[in-house]
Amino acid sequence: MKKQFKALTQEEYKLWWRFYRVAEKASTRQVHGYPSDISANLKGIYLKRRHEYWSKTMLYKRSIAGRPF
């Protein structure tokens, strides 16, 4: 059974979107200074999702292309 995610409140969404923008710019370094536990948790969710997405797409692309990158 798939895990059901509750809808984000507007405030949580704002925090998530703000982090998302920062993370896209500075995805290689650790970003500090979260205003609350919520945003830190959203950071974890976002990074996990991003990792899942990229690992799947890159594995797919690599297997199709038959080359490492």
LUMKOL-523233 format. One record per residue: x, y, z of N, C-alpha, C, O in turn; residue in one letter. Coordinates in steps of 0.02 Angstrom, whole numbers, padded with zeros to 5 digits, always signed. Example, Ala and Ser with C-alpha at 12.3 -4.5 7.8 and 13.67 -1.06 7.14 Angstrom:
2
+00660-00284+00390+00615-00225+00390+00660-00165+00390+00712-00166+00423a+00642-00112+00354+00684-00053+00357+00645+00002+00394+00670+00057+00402s
END
This chain:
69
+00042-00060+00000+00000+00000+00000+00044+00063+00000+00091+00068+00039m+00027+00108-00044+00067+00169-00048+00053+00215+00011-00003+00218+00036k+00104+00250+00033+00096+00296+00089+00057+00358+00065+00072+00386+00012k+00007+00377+00104-00032+00435+00086-00001+00498+00117+00010+00500+00178q+00013+00548+00076+00040+00610+00102-00016+00660+00112-00060+00668+00069f-00015+00694+00170-00066+00745+00180-00048+00807+00140+00011+00821+00128k-00099+00843+00120-00087+00905+00082-00051+00955+00125-00063+00960+00185a-00005+00992+00095+00031+01043+00132-00013+01103+00145-00055+01121+00103l-00004+01135+00203-00038+01198+00215-00002+01251+00174+00053+01240+00148t-00033+01309+00167-00003+01362+00128+00065+01383+00156+00112+01396+00118q+00069+01385+00222+00132+01405+00254+00187+01354+00241+00244+01372+00225e+00170+01291+00247+00218+01237+00233+00240+01239+00160+00298+01228+00144e+00192+01252+00116+00208+01255+00045+00257+01311+00030+00304+01303-00009y+00245+01369+00061+00291+01426+00051+00362+01407+00073+00410+01422+00038k+00366+01376+00132+00432+01355+00156+00464+01305+00108+00523+01310+00092l+00424+01257+00085+00450+01206+00041+00474+01237-00024+00528+01221-00049w+00434+01282-00052+00453+01314-00115+00516+01356-00107+00559+01355-00150w+00520+01392-00051+00580+01432-00038+00642+01388-00034+00695+01404-00061r+00635+01332+00001+00692+01287+00004+00708+01257-00063+00766+01250-00082f+00656+01239-00100+00665+01209-00166+00707+01255-00210+00752+01232-00245y+00692+01320-00209+00729+01369-00249+00802+01372-00227+00847+01373-00269r+00812+01373-00162+00881+01377-00135+00919+01313-00153+00977+01316-00174v+00885+01257-00146+00919+01193-00158+00939+01184-00231+00990+01153-00246a+00899+01212-00276+00917+01208-00346+00981+01247-00360+01022+01227-00401e+00988+01304-00326+01048+01345-00336+01109+01317-00300+01165+01322-00325k+01097+01287-00242+01154+01264-00201+01147+01190-00185+01154+01170-00127a+01132+01150-00235+01117+01080-00222+01178+01040-00200+01171+00985-00173s+01238+01067-00212+01298+01029-00195+01322+01041-00124+01362+01002-00098t+01298+01095-00091+01322+01109-00024+01265+01106+00027+01206+01115+00010r+01283+01095+00089+01234+01093+00143+01207+01163+00155+01246+01211+00161q+01142+01169+00160+01112+01234+00172+01087+01236+00244+01049+01193+00265v+01109+01286+00282+01090+01291+00352+01041+01348+00363+01029+01388+00318h+01013+01349+00423+00970+01405+00441+00896+01393+00426+00864+01436+00396g+00869+01336+00446+00798+01324+00435+00758+01359+00489+00775+01355+00548y+00704+01392+00470+00663+01428+00519+00624+01383+00566+00605+01404+00620p+00612+01320+00546+00573+01276+00589+00586+01203+00573+00618+01186+00523s+00559+01159+00616+00565+01087+00604+00529+01067+00541+00549+01021+00505d+00474+01102+00527+00434+01085+00468+00477+01089+00405+00478+01043+00364i+00512+01145+00398+00551+01154+00337+00610+01105+00333+00629+01083+00279s+00638+01088+00392+00692+01040+00392+00666+00972+00370+00699+00935+00333a+00605+00955+00392+00574+00893+00372+00558+00893+00298+00568+00843+00263n+00533+00950+00273+00518+00956+00202+00581+00950+00161+00581+00923+00106l+00636+00977+00188+00701+00970+00154+00717+00897+00144+00738+00876+00090k+00707+00857+00198+00721+00786+00193+00678+00752+00141+00702+00710+00102g+00613+00769+00140+00567+00740+00091+00589+00759+00021+00592+00717-00024i+00604+00823+00012+00624+00848-00054+00687+00813-00079+00689+00790-00136y+00738+00809-00037+00801+00778-00058+00791+00704-00073+00821+00677-00120l+00749+00671-00033+00736+00600-00045+00702+00590-00112+00721+00547-00152k+00651+00631-00125+00615+00627-00189+00662+00642-00247+00660+00607-00298r+00704+00693-00239+00750+00711-00293+00798+00654-00307+00813+00639-00365r+00821+00622-00253+00867+00566-00262+00832+00508-00298+00861+00478-00343h+00771+00493-00277+00733+00439-00308+00724+00453-00383+00735+00410-00425e+00704+00514-00398+00691+00533-00467+00754+00528-00509+00753+00496-00562y+00808+00559-00486+00868+00559-00527+00900+00491-00532+00926+00472-00585w+00899+00452-00477+00929+00386-00482+00891+00343-00533+00921+00304-00570s+00825+00349-00534+00785+00310-00581+00797+00334-00653+00809+00294-00698k+00793+00399-00664+00800+00424-00732+00870+00412-00759+00879+00393-00817t+00921+00423-00716+00989+00413-00740+01003+00339-00754+01037+00322-00803m+00977+00295-00711+00986+00223-00723+00954+00204-00789+00981+00165-00828l+00895+00232-00801+00859+00218-00863+00899+00243-00923+00909+00207-00971y+00921+00305-00919+00958+00335-00975+01023+00297-00988+01041+00284-01046k+01057+00278-00934+01120+00242-00943+01109+00174-00974+01148+00152-01016r+01056+00140-00952+01044+00073-00978+01024+00077-01052+01043+00033-01091s+00987+00128-01071+00966+00136-01141+01027+00153-01185+01037+00124-01238i+01067+00200-01160+01124+00223-01199+01180+00172-01202+01220+00171-01249a+01183+00129-01151+01236+00080-01148+01304+00110-01133+01355+00083-01153g+01303+00166-01098+01366+00199-01078+01357+00226-01007+01300+00237-00985r+01412+00238-00972+01405+00257-00901+01373+00325-00888+01340+00333-00837p+01381+00373-00934+01351+00439-00921+01310+00463-00981+01281+00517-00979f
END
